């Protein structure tokens, strides 16, 4: 994946010490009936960072991801990506602007092969319009060949190449998490929202996922924002760490400070940790 990685690095890496925010969430709120799931939440994700988002069950983390990625419209507040207001845009519009997300429960196309799952991702494929295969068959073939080569490159990078012809529905839970990440890479993302990448994944496969996240961040300049309940993983991978509680930001900072913050300890240990998942 070296050629793709180098192209993304040239486009997205920020000089060391850069503090620019790629994603800004300002006063975001969302109600579901009488329940306020997200409450005037504000934070920024620095370009080039691996930012963790943690909080007790029911804190509003998954709802926040759905708001940012366009799957739910906020009741209040604004969302800016690289200085552009994306509030209320549909998921495919947010996707085209370089923000991709994975899901806690992978959403692969089970009846398609692993390779086909990746080849579906790039938008505006010539073959999607019925007249192009008739009028521009050469262009269609060239584009399809380029997409296939890129997909194989991504699969090789994530050590999934040996599964390329397997149906996606037959993969293990951890392999499906890797496939989700692979699909985001087909879009050349600027920022990836990872929803519980460690959930249901065995330790050896999680170590590989962690390694690839770090490699993509350092070599390809991809920014990551991840929700995770595995606190040791977050504290070892992410900086900064944002803590949500009761729908809003409770704390933010380096892992060492967040880990010892009395407010964070109270949120996790004050009777809320066993609440229903968000």
GITAQUI-V763121 format. One record per residue. N is the residue number from 1. RES is the residue in one small letter. PSI is psi in degrees with one decimal (none if undefined). BURIAL is + if it has 24 or more other ideal C-beta (glycine too) atoms within 12 Angstrom, else -. Layout:
n-><N | N>
res-><RES | RES>
psi-><PSI | PSI>
burial-><BURIAL | BURIAL>
//
This chain:
n-><1 | 2 | 3 | 4 | 5 | 6 | 7 | 8 | 9 | 10 | 11 | 12 | 13 | 14 | 15 | 16 | 17 | 18 | 19 | 20 | 21 | 22 | 23 | 24 | 25 | 26 | 27 | 28 | 29 | 30 | 31 | 32 | 33 | 34 | 35 | 36 | 37 | 38 | 39 | 40 | 41 | 42 | 43 | 44 | 45 | 46 | 47 | 48 | 49 | 50 | 51 | 52 | 53 | 54 | 55 | 56 | 57 | 58 | 59 | 60 | 61 | 62 | 63 | 64 | 65 | 66 | 67 | 68 | 69 | 70 | 71 | 72 | 73 | 74 | 75 | 76 | 77 | 78 | 79 | 80 | 81 | 82 | 83 | 84 | 85 | 86 | 87 | 88 | 89 | 90 | 91 | 92 | 93 | 94 | 95 | 96 | 97 | 98 | 99 | 100 | 101 | 102 | 103 | 104 | 105 | 106 | 107 | 108 | 109 | 110 | 111 | 112 | 113 | 114 | 115 | 116 | 117 | 118 | 119 | 120 | 121 | 122 | 123 | 124 | 125 | 126 | 127 | 128 | 129 | 130 | 131 | 132 | 133 | 134 | 135 | 136 | 137 | 138 | 139 | 140 | 141 | 142 | 143 | 144 | 145 | 146 | 147 | 148 | 149 | 150 | 151 | 152 | 153 | 154 | 155 | 156 | 157 | 158 | 159 | 160 | 161 | 162 | 163 | 164 | 165 | 166 | 167 | 168 | 169 | 170 | 171 | 172 | 173 | 174 | 175 | 176 | 177 | 178 | 179 | 180 | 181 | 182 | 183 | 184 | 185 | 186 | 187 | 188 | 189 | 190 | 191 | 192 | 193 | 194 | 195 | 196 | 197 | 198 | 199 | 200 | 201 | 202 | 203 | 204 | 205 | 206 | 207 | 208 | 209 | 210 | 211 | 212 | 213 | 214 | 215 | 216 | 217 | 218 | 219 | 220 | 221 | 222 | 223 | 224 | 225 | 226 | 227 | 228 | 229 | 230 | 231 | 232 | 233 | 234 | 235 | 236 | 237 | 238 | 239 | 240 | 241 | 242 | 243 | 244 | 245 | 246 | 247 | 248 | 249 | 250 | 251 | 252 | 253 | 254 | 255 | 256 | 257 | 258 | 259 | 260 | 261 | 262 | 263 | 264 | 265 | 266 | 267 | 268 | 269 | 270 | 271 | 272 | 273 | 274 | 275 | 276 | 277 | 278>
res-><x | x | x | x | x | x | x | x | x | x | x | x | x | x | x | x | x | x | x | x | x | x | x | x | x | x | x | x | x | x | x | x | x | x | x | x | x | x | x | x | x | x | x | x | x | x | x | x | x | x | x | x | x | x | x | x | x | x | x | x | x | x | x | x | x | x | x | x | x | x | x | x | x | x | x | x | x | x | x | x | x | x | x | x | x | x | x | x | x | x | x | x | x | x | x | x | x | x | x | x | x | x | x | x | x | x | x | x | x | x | x | x | x | x | x | x | x | x | x | x | x | x | x | x | x | x | x | x | x | x | x | x | x | x | x | x | x | x | x | x | x | x | x | x | x | x | x | x | x | x | x | x | x | x | x | x | x | x | x | x | x | x | x | x | x | x | x | x | x | x | x | x | x | x | x | x | x | x | x | x | x | x | x | x | x | x | x | x | x | x | x | x | x | x | x | x | x | x | x | x | x | x | x | x | x | x | x | x | x | x | x | x | x | x | x | x | x | x | x | x | x | x | x | x | x | x | x | x | x | x | x | x | x | x | x | x | x | x | x | x | x | x | x | x | x | x | x | x | x | x | x | x | x | x | x | x | x | x | x | x | x | x | x | x | x | x | x | x | x | x | x | x | x | x | x | x | x | x>
psi-><17.5 | -43.3 | -43.9 | -42.6 | -43.5 | -36.5 | -42.5 | -35.8 | -44.1 | -33.5 | -31.7 | -15.6 | 135.6 | 141.4 | 149.5 | 134.1 | -6.2 | 137.2 | 17.8 | 144.3 | 124.5 | -38.3 | 130.5 | 126.6 | 123.6 | 113.0 | 37.8 | 131.4 | 147.5 | 127.4 | 143.3 | 97.0 | -123.7 | 5.1 | 125.3 | 104.1 | -36.9 | 131.3 | 98.4 | 49.0 | 132.1 | 135.3 | 169.2 | 151.8 | 117.6 | 137.8 | 130.4 | 6.0 | 163.8 | 100.5 | 131.7 | 144.7 | 110.0 | 171.6 | 159.5 | 162.6 | 136.6 | 8.1 | -16.9 | 10.4 | -49.3 | -35.3 | -40.3 | -43.7 | -42.7 | -36.1 | -48.1 | -37.6 | 2.3 | 4.0 | -20.6 | 141.4 | 134.2 | 153.0 | -33.1 | 159.4 | 172.3 | 154.7 | 126.2 | 132.9 | 114.7 | 39.8 | -4.0 | 133.6 | 118.4 | 13.1 | 126.9 | -1.0 | 151.4 | 157.0 | -40.6 | -28.7 | -40.6 | -42.0 | -44.3 | -20.7 | 3.9 | 10.4 | 117.6 | 155.7 | 154.0 | 173.4 | 150.6 | -41.5 | 111.5 | 145.5 | 54.2 | 160.6 | 95.9 | -32.4 | 0.9 | 157.8 | 166.4 | -45.0 | -43.5 | -35.4 | -39.7 | -39.3 | -17.3 | -20.3 | -50.2 | 131.6 | 167.4 | 42.3 | 135.4 | -37.0 | -11.5 | -19.6 | 124.8 | -25.4 | -22.1 | -43.6 | -25.7 | -43.2 | -27.1 | 54.2 | -35.4 | -44.3 | -39.5 | -44.8 | -41.0 | -43.5 | -43.8 | -38.3 | -40.7 | -41.1 | -41.2 | -43.9 | -40.0 | -42.6 | -42.9 | -36.0 | -44.0 | -43.7 | -39.2 | -42.0 | -40.2 | 12.0 | 43.3 | 4.3 | -33.1 | -11.1 | 10.6 | -30.8 | 4.8 | 147.7 | 135.4 | -30.9 | -15.5 | -4.1 | 157.3 | 168.8 | -43.2 | -39.3 | -34.7 | -34.1 | -40.8 | -38.2 | -39.6 | -44.9 | -40.8 | -41.0 | -37.5 | -35.5 | -24.3 | -15.9 | 4.9 | 60.9 | 154.0 | -35.8 | 138.0 | 128.9 | 114.4 | 119.9 | 101.7 | 64.2 | -21.8 | -10.3 | 123.3 | 15.5 | 134.3 | 156.1 | -39.2 | -39.8 | -35.1 | -36.4 | -37.5 | -43.0 | -44.0 | -44.7 | -42.1 | -35.9 | -47.5 | -43.1 | -43.2 | -35.8 | -45.9 | -39.9 | -29.6 | -5.2 | 20.4 | 132.2 | 140.7 | 139.7 | 120.5 | 138.2 | 134.9 | 138.2 | -12.0 | 92.0 | -42.8 | -37.8 | -47.3 | -46.4 | -26.2 | -15.5 | -35.1 | 145.9 | 109.7 | 177.7 | 129.6 | 134.6 | 126.4 | 147.7 | 133.4 | 40.1 | 1.3 | 168.0 | 127.3 | -40.5 | 160.8 | 141.2 | -172.1 | 152.8 | -39.8 | -36.6 | -41.1 | -39.4 | -31.5 | 4.3 | 122.9 | -33.3 | -37.4 | -43.6 | -40.4 | -39.5 | -40.1 | -33.1 | -0.4 | 27.6 | -0.4 | -13.7 | -21.0 | 10.3 | 170.5 | 146.9 | 152.0 | none>
burial-><+ | - | - | + | + | - | - | + | - | - | - | + | + | - | - | - | - | - | - | - | + | + | + | + | + | + | + | + | + | + | - | - | - | - | - | - | + | + | + | + | + | + | + | + | + | + | + | + | + | + | + | + | + | + | + | + | + | + | + | + | + | + | + | + | + | + | + | + | + | + | + | + | + | + | + | - | + | + | + | + | + | + | - | - | - | + | + | - | + | - | + | - | - | + | + | - | + | + | + | + | + | + | + | + | - | + | - | + | - | - | - | - | + | + | + | + | + | + | + | + | + | + | - | - | - | + | + | - | - | - | - | - | - | - | - | - | - | - | - | - | - | - | + | + | - | - | + | + | - | + | + | + | + | + | + | + | + | + | + | + | - | - | + | + | - | + | - | + | - | - | + | - | + | + | + | + | + | + | + | + | + | + | + | + | + | + | + | + | + | + | + | + | + | + | + | + | + | + | + | - | + | - | - | - | + | + | - | + | + | + | - | + | + | - | + | + | + | - | + | + | + | + | + | + | + | + | + | + | + | + | + | - | + | + | + | - | + | + | + | + | + | + | + | + | + | + | + | + | + | + | + | + | + | - | + | - | - | + | + | - | - | - | + | + | - | - | + | + | - | - | - | + | - | - | - | - | - | +>
//
